[in-house]
Amino acid sequence: MARNRKDVAIWYNPRCSKCRQTLALLQENGHEPLLVEYLTDRPDKASLKRVLKQLGLPARKLLRRGEAAFKDLRLADEAMSEDKLIDAMLAHPELIERPIVVAGERAALGRPPEQVFEILADELRR
């Protein structure tokens, strides 16, 4: 039986194979997550900060270094502040590593997809 969509959300890019694999993993475990297509439905600053806190990561660890915007904006500069990095991700959401799964007050990066089990264990017991 599929659980309510409010139980789990996934920051999702349909063109990303890891996103598709993570979504399939969630569905195989009884979740129909809320799909947050963050490239078109961009998060606001508060949402991104909340997810970073839930992940337990600084903004720098959530950056996709292979994106053109990473180089163009010189985001490799270690002196760049957390707020500047967050602002860059908000302006260029393709810089946000994906997929991110949020379940309750916890979040996990689906790289590898099985990593989401760390936060789903509690949800699956309910």
matplotlib code that plots the C-alpha trace (Angstrom):
import matplotlib.pyplot as plt

x = [0.0, 1.4, 2.0, 0.6, 2.6, 3.2, 5.4, 8.3, 9.4, 12.1, 14.0, 13.9, 15.2, 13.4, 16.5, 18.8, 19.3, 20.0, 16.8, 14.8, 16.6, 15.9, 12.2, 11.9, 13.5, 11.0, 8.1, 9.3, 9.2, 5.6, 6.1, 4.6, 6.7, 5.9, 8.0, 9.7, 11.1, 13.5, 14.8, 11.4, 9.8, 12.9, 13.3, 13.4, 16.3, 14.5, 13.7, 17.3, 18.7, 16.3, 17.3, 21.0, 20.4, 18.5, 21.3, 23.9, 25.9, 27.4, 26.3, 29.7, 29.1, 25.8, 27.3, 27.6, 31.1, 30.8, 28.2, 29.3, 27.8, 30.2, 33.2, 31.6, 30.7, 34.1, 32.5, 35.7, 36.9, 37.1, 36.7, 33.1, 30.6, 27.8, 25.2, 26.9, 27.0, 23.3, 22.5, 24.3, 22.3, 19.1, 19.9, 21.3, 19.4, 21.3, 24.1, 22.2, 23.2, 20.4, 18.3, 17.5, 14.9, 13.1, 11.2, 9.8, 12.7, 15.4, 16.9, 19.4, 21.2, 20.3, 23.9, 23.9, 20.1, 20.3, 21.5, 17.9, 17.2, 19.0, 16.1, 13.4, 13.9, 11.7, 9.1, 8.8, 8.2, 5.1]
y = [0.0, 3.4, 5.9, 9.4, 11.8, 14.0, 11.4, 11.8, 14.4, 14.1, 17.1, 15.6, 16.1, 13.7, 13.7, 12.4, 8.7, 8.8, 10.7, 8.0, 5.2, 6.9, 7.4, 3.8, 2.7, 4.9, 3.5, -0.1, 0.6, 1.8, 5.6, 7.8, 10.9, 14.4, 15.3, 18.6, 19.5, 22.0, 23.2, 24.7, 24.9, 26.6, 26.5, 29.7, 30.6, 29.3, 25.9, 25.5, 26.4, 24.0, 21.1, 21.8, 21.7, 18.4, 17.0, 18.2, 19.7, 23.1, 24.5, 23.8, 20.0, 20.2, 21.9, 20.1, 21.0, 19.8, 22.5, 25.4, 27.8, 26.4, 27.5, 30.7, 31.9, 30.9, 28.8, 26.8, 29.9, 28.6, 32.1, 32.4, 32.6, 30.2, 32.8, 33.5, 29.8, 29.5, 32.5, 31.0, 27.7, 29.7, 31.6, 28.5, 25.5, 23.1, 23.6, 21.7, 18.1, 15.6, 13.8, 15.0, 13.0, 14.6, 12.5, 14.4, 16.4, 14.3, 14.5, 12.3, 12.7, 9.8, 9.2, 6.2, 5.8, 3.3, 6.0, 7.2, 4.1, 5.9, 8.3, 6.0, 3.4, 5.3, 6.1, 2.5, 1.4, 3.6]
z = [0.0, -1.0, 1.8, 1.7, -0.6, 2.4, 4.1, 1.6, -0.9, -3.5, -5.1, -8.6, -12.1, -14.5, -16.8, -14.0, -13.8, -10.0, -9.5, -11.5, -9.6, -6.2, -7.1, -8.1, -4.8, -2.9, -4.9, -4.4, -0.6, -0.6, -1.0, -3.7, -2.9, -3.7, -6.7, -6.4, -9.8, -8.3, -11.7, -12.6, -9.1, -7.6, -3.8, -1.8, 0.5, 3.6, 2.0, 0.7, 4.1, 5.9, 3.5, 4.1, 7.8, 7.5, 5.4, 7.9, 5.0, 4.3, 0.9, -0.6, -0.2, -2.2, -5.2, -8.6, -9.6, -13.2, -14.1, -16.2, -13.7, -11.1, -13.1, -14.5, -11.0, -9.6, -6.9, -6.3, -4.3, -0.8, 0.6, -0.8, 2.0, 2.7, 1.8, -1.5, -2.3, -1.4, -3.5, -6.5, -6.1, -5.9, -9.1, -10.8, -9.4, -11.7, -9.2, -6.5, -6.2, -6.6, -5.7, -2.2, -0.3, 2.6, 5.1, 8.1, 9.7, 8.0, 4.5, 2.5, -0.7, -3.0, -4.1, -4.1, -4.2, -1.3, 1.0, 1.4, 3.5, 6.4, 6.7, 5.5, 8.2, 10.6, 8.0, 6.9, 10.5, 10.8]

ax = plt.figure().add_subplot(projection="3d")
ax.plot(x, y, z, "-o")
ax.set_aspect("equal")
plt.show()
